Amino acid sequence: MEKDGSMIKYAEIYKIKIENEIRYIAKMYVTYRDEMIDSFSSNYLEKVVEYLISEEYVISNYFDMTEMEG
């Protein structure tokens, strides 16, 4: 089966702080859609990465939202 690239799945990981708790949220996409198709959250970055790898997502970006607090 030939891959044309239209089905490539990718994910962005966000590190956020909610009520003094750090959480890592992965937002999953496929290339032919602009909207998010799924998400996964954990207190541990390793768990988020393991999940994405197991589901064959390519990690495209990491955003540390906690650095923007002022």
C-alpha positions in Angstrom: 0.0 0.0 0.0 1.4 3.4 -1.0 1.6 6.2 1.5 0.6 9.5 0.1 1.2 11.4 3.4 -2.4 12.4 3.9 -2.9 10.0 6.8 0.2 10.9 8.9 -0.7 11.4 12.5 1.1 13.9 14.6 0.8 15.3 18.1 1.7 18.5 20.0 2.5 18.2 23.7 1.7 21.1 26.1 3.1 21.4 29.6 0.6 23.4 31.7 0.0 24.2 35.3 -3.5 23.9 36.8 -4.0 24.9 40.4 -0.3 24.3 41.2 -0.3 20.9 39.4 1.8 20.2 36.4 0.1 18.3 33.6 1.2 17.3 30.1 -1.5 17.3 27.4 -1.1 15.8 24.0 -3.3 17.1 21.2 -3.5 14.7 18.3 -4.1 15.5 14.6 -4.0 13.9 11.2 -2.6 15.8 8.2 -5.7 16.0 6.2 -7.7 17.7 9.0 -7.1 21.0 10.7 -9.0 20.2 13.8 -7.8 18.2 16.8 -9.1 14.6 16.7 -8.1 13.4 20.1 -6.2 14.3 23.3 -4.4 12.6 26.1 -3.3 13.9 29.5 -1.1 12.8 32.3 1.0 14.2 35.2 4.0 12.6 33.7 5.7 13.5 30.4 7.0 10.0 30.0 3.5 8.5 30.0 2.3 11.0 27.4 5.3 10.1 25.1 4.8 6.4 25.6 1.2 6.7 24.7 1.9 8.7 21.5 4.6 6.2 20.4 2.3 3.2 21.1 -0.4 4.8 18.9 2.3 5.7 16.2 1.9 9.4 16.5 4.8 11.7 15.5 5.6 14.3 18.1 5.8 17.6 16.2 5.9 20.2 18.8 6.4 20.7 22.6 5.0 23.8 24.2 6.0 24.7 27.8 3.1 27.0 28.8 4.5 27.3 32.4 7.4 29.4 31.1 5.0 32.2 30.0 3.8 32.9 33.5 4.9 36.1 34.8 
